Every structure is written in structure tokens, then in C-alpha cells.
Amino acid sequence: MSQEEINTNVQERLRALEATQQITAAFLFAAAETHPQPERLRAQFVKRSEMLISGMLARELQEDWIDAASAFREALLAAFSPPSP
């Protein structure tokens, strides 16, 4: 396989992952917005996501990986904000 084919394959896989993340985020926003106990859901999400990111820090994963996880976490936390008029 040539380097160009490898690059194309990697780009296709990254686009597929980005699309998957966007659809997953849309689903999670909908679930959070319609959850019968949004404060409890938010508290559990904060707890579990903090544990996950702490584990990433402890394993000394690459900083861009941790930054991406933190940014996605913050985006999902926005689902708990009151809707703008």
C-alpha cells in the first residue's frame, strides 16, 4: 500500500469518527434535554467524566487526547444549560 493510499484511508477513518461523534453528541443532547431527572443525570455525568479524565492524566496520555476529551465533555455539559430564547 502506498503512502498516498494510507493517508487517504486515515482521512476517511477520521471523517467517519467525526461524523459518529457528531451523531452521538446529538443523541446525548436529546437524552439530556428530555431526561426526567436532569440534575441527577448531570451529577452522574460530571462524576464519571471526571474519573475518566483523571485516569487519562494518570496514564499520561498525550495532551491533545485529554484536551479533546475535555472539550467534548464541556460540549455535552452544555446540554444542561437553560435553552436560549
N, C-alpha and C positions, 0 to 999 in steps of 0.2 A: 504494500500500500504506500503510495507516495505521500509526501508531507502535505501537499495540497488536499488530497483526499482525507487525510487525518484532520486537518484544520476544518474542512467542510463538515465532517462528521461531528467534531466537537462543537462547532457553531450550531448545528442542528439540534444537538442534545441540550445545549444551553438554552436555546429558544424554547424547546419543549418544556424544560424545567421552569422557565419563567412563566410560560402560559399556565402550567399546572399550579404554580404558586398564586397567580392572579385568580384563578378559578377557586382555589382553596380559600383564599382570603375572602372572596365574595360569599362563599358558603358560610365561613366563620362569622363574618359581619352579620349575615342574615340570622344565623343561630343566636348570636349575642343579642341582637336587637329584638328578638321575639322570645327570648328565654323568660320563663315565669319568675325566676329569681336572679335578675341580672347582677345584683350586688354580690351574691354568693358565687356566681359564675366568675365575676371579675376577680374576687379574692382568691379563688382557686387557681385561676389562670396566672395571676401575679405570683403566687406561691410557687407553682410548678415551673413557670418560665424562669424565675429567679434561680431555682435549683438547677435547671438545665444550663443556664449561662454560667453559674458558679462552677459547674462541672467542666464546662468548656475552658474556663480560666484555669482551673486546677490541672487540666491536661495540657495546658499551654498550647492550645490550638492556635493557628495563625490568626492574627489580629483582624484581618478582613473577614474571616469566617464569623468571629464573635461580633464584629460590628454589624454584619448582615443579619445575624440572629437578633441582635438588639433592635435594629431598625424595624424588622418585621414584627417584633414584639410590640414596639411602640405604635406601629400602624394598626395592629389588632386592638390595642388598648383604646384606640380612637373610636372603636365601635361602642364603647361605653359612655362616650361623651354625649351630652344632650344634642339632639338634632338642631342644626342651624336653621333659622327661619327662611 
